[in-house]
Amino acid sequence: CWQADEFNIITLVSAIVADHSILAKEKGLNLQTDINLAAPHIVNDMRLLQQVLIKLLSNAIKFTQTGEITVKVWDISSDRIAIAIQDSG
């Protein structure tokens, strides 16, 4: 069931990246964020978004052998954002 929450996306992304930084470091990967938002507060299903981001970031770490992983968050328009996990693997 979808649940609308208002939350700070920068805080959520930063916490997920921090939680995965040790795994990335153990593999010799550079894990970073690239966040460019006018307003960090969004309305979405925080729990579901967190699950998706954790899965995508975990897979990026698992399947990237060398290089870096960047979690990017940016504005598409005044009411939409985009999130991407880019890796060199």
C-alpha positions as CSV (number, residue, x, y, z in Angstrom):
1,C,0.0,0.0,0.0
2,W,1.4,3.4,-1.1
3,Q,1.9,5.9,1.7
4,A,2.6,9.6,1.1
5,D,5.2,11.0,3.4
6,E,6.9,14.4,3.3
7,F,10.6,14.0,3.9
8,N,14.1,15.4,3.1
9,I,15.5,13.4,0.1
10,I,19.0,14.7,0.8
11,T,18.8,13.2,4.3
12,L,17.5,9.9,3.0
13,V,20.1,9.5,0.2
14,S,22.9,10.6,2.5
15,A,22.0,8.0,5.1
16,I,21.7,5.2,2.5
17,V,25.1,6.2,1.0
18,A,26.7,6.3,4.5
19,D,25.3,2.8,5.3
20,H,26.9,1.4,2.1
21,S,30.2,3.3,2.2
22,I,32.0,0.5,4.1
23,L,31.0,-2.1,1.6
24,A,32.2,0.1,-1.3
25,K,35.4,0.9,0.5
26,E,36.1,-2.8,1.1
27,K,35.9,-3.3,-2.7
28,G,38.1,-0.3,-3.3
29,L,35.2,1.7,-4.9
30,N,34.7,5.4,-4.6
31,L,31.1,6.1,-3.5
32,Q,29.8,9.6,-3.8
33,T,26.7,11.7,-4.1
34,D,25.9,14.5,-6.6
35,I,22.8,16.3,-5.4
36,N,21.5,19.4,-7.1
37,L,18.1,20.4,-5.8
38,A,16.3,23.7,-5.3
39,A,14.2,22.2,-2.4
40,P,15.1,19.0,-0.6
41,H,11.6,18.2,0.8
42,I,9.5,15.9,-1.3
43,V,6.3,13.9,-0.9
44,N,6.5,10.2,-1.8
45,D,6.5,6.8,-0.2
46,M,9.7,7.1,1.8
47,R,9.8,3.4,2.8
48,L,9.4,2.2,-0.7
49,L,11.8,4.7,-2.2
50,Q,14.4,3.7,0.5
51,Q,14.0,0.0,-0.4
52,V,14.5,0.7,-4.1
53,L,17.5,2.9,-3.5
54,I,19.1,0.3,-1.2
55,K,18.6,-2.5,-3.8
56,L,20.0,-0.4,-6.7
57,L,23.0,0.8,-4.7
58,S,23.7,-2.7,-3.3
59,N,23.6,-4.1,-6.9
60,A,25.9,-1.4,-8.1
61,I,28.4,-2.2,-5.4
62,K,28.1,-5.9,-6.0
63,F,28.6,-5.7,-9.8
64,T,31.2,-2.9,-10.0
65,Q,34.7,-4.3,-9.8
66,T,36.7,-1.0,-10.0
67,G,36.1,2.7,-10.2
68,E,33.3,4.7,-8.7
69,I,29.6,4.8,-8.0
70,T,27.7,8.1,-7.9
71,V,24.2,8.6,-6.5
72,K,22.7,11.6,-8.4
73,V,19.6,13.6,-7.5
74,W,18.5,16.6,-9.5
75,D,15.4,18.7,-10.3
76,I,13.6,17.9,-13.6
77,S,11.0,20.6,-13.0
78,S,9.6,22.6,-10.1
79,D,7.6,19.5,-8.9
80,R,9.7,16.6,-10.1
81,I,13.1,15.2,-9.3
82,A,15.2,12.4,-10.8
83,I,17.5,9.9,-9.1
84,A,20.2,7.9,-10.8
85,I,22.8,5.5,-9.6
86,Q,25.8,5.6,-12.0
87,D,28.7,3.2,-11.8
88,S,31.8,2.4,-13.8
89,G,31.1,-1.3,-13.8
